[in-house]
Amino acid sequence: MNRKVTRLALFLVLAAAIVLAILYRDRFNAAALEQWVGGAGAAAPLLFMLIYAVATVLFLPGSMLTLAGGALFGPVMGTFVNLTGATLGALLAFLVSRHLAADWVEQKTAGRLGQLKAGVEQEGWRFVAFVRLVPLFPFNLLNYALGLTRIRLLHYLVATYLCMLPGALAYTWLGYAGREALAGGEGLIQKGLMALALLAVVAFLPRIIARLRQGPTLGIAELHNRLQGDQPPLLLDVRSEADYRGELGHIAGSRNIPLEALESRLAELGDFLEQPVALICTTDRRSKQAARILAGQGFADVHVVVGGMTAWRQAALPVQIATSSPGRPVEA
C-alpha cells in the first residue's frame, strides 16, 4: 500500500512540474540560461549539466540547451557538458518511468502490443543505439517509453551516451560557431563550414543506418521454407493492386501495400517494427526501395526477396490468382 502511495505522490509531483515547465517555458531561453550559469564560476559546467538533466525530465527543449552549451563552453567542453547532461536526464526519465509504471505495463501488455514490447527488449542496446542515432521519436518522450521495457539499465546508459555523441557534437559546434559569428571572432568561414559538415553527417546518418539494418536477401527457396515455419515473416507485396491481382498472382497470406503508398501507410505495419518482414515485387528493384523506407523508419529485420514473383513462378511454387467473379481466389 505504501509503495502505491509513494508512486502516486511521485507521479503527481512529476506531472505538476511538467505542467509548470510547459506553462513557463517562454522564460526558459538562452539569455536566462547564460545569466544563471554565468555567475557560477568553476561550478558552471556542473550547474549546466544539472539544468540540462532536469529540463530533459520536464520535456523542455533540448536543442536550445545544446546550442547554448556550445556557445558557453566551446566545442570540446560544450560537447561533454551537453552529452553528459542529456544522458543524465535520459537516465532520470528512464528510472522514473520504470519505477512508476513498468510493473503495471508488464501486467497489461498482451497480444500485439506485447509482441512489440518483446521485440524491443530482444533488440536491447541495439534498439537504443538505433533510436539515438536516428531520432524517429521525440527524445524526451522516448526516455520514458524505454523505461517501460526490460532493457538493461547499463545497456541503455552506454548506448545512449555513445550514440548521441554525433548529434551532440554537431549542434554544440553550431552553437559555438554562432557565438563566434556574433562576437566577430577569427576563422568564421572555417568554423561555419565545419558546423555545416557536422550537420550534414548527422542528417545522412539515417540512410547509413537504414542500410545497416537491412537484413540479408532471401532466396525463393528460403522464403518458401520460412513461410511454412512456425513463425513466418510478414510477406509484404509492394506491387500495384492491379499487378497483385494480375497474371503472376500473389503468394497466399501476403499483404499488398504498393510502394507508392508505403510511407503513408506505415502505421498499418506498427506491430512488425521488431519482427521479420520480407518484401516482394515483380523482380526486386522496387523491393529494395521499400526496404530502404522501412529500415529508415526503424524496422529492425527487413529482407528483400531476390527475383520477386517472377522467380517464384519460375520455381513453379503455388500462387493465388484473383478472378473476376466473386468467391475465393484460384490457386495455381
PyMOL commands that set and color helices and strands:
alter all, ss='L'
color gray80, all
select helices_A, chain A and resi 2-23+25-27+30-38+41-57+62-73+75-108+111-123+125-133+139-147+153-163+165-183+188-213+220-227+241-244+259-261+263-272+285-296+308-314
alter helices_A, ss='H'
color red, helices_A
select strands_A, chain A and resi 234-237+255-256+276-280+301-304+320-321+330-331
alter strands_A, ss='S'
color yellow, strands_A
deselect
rebuild
show_as cartoon
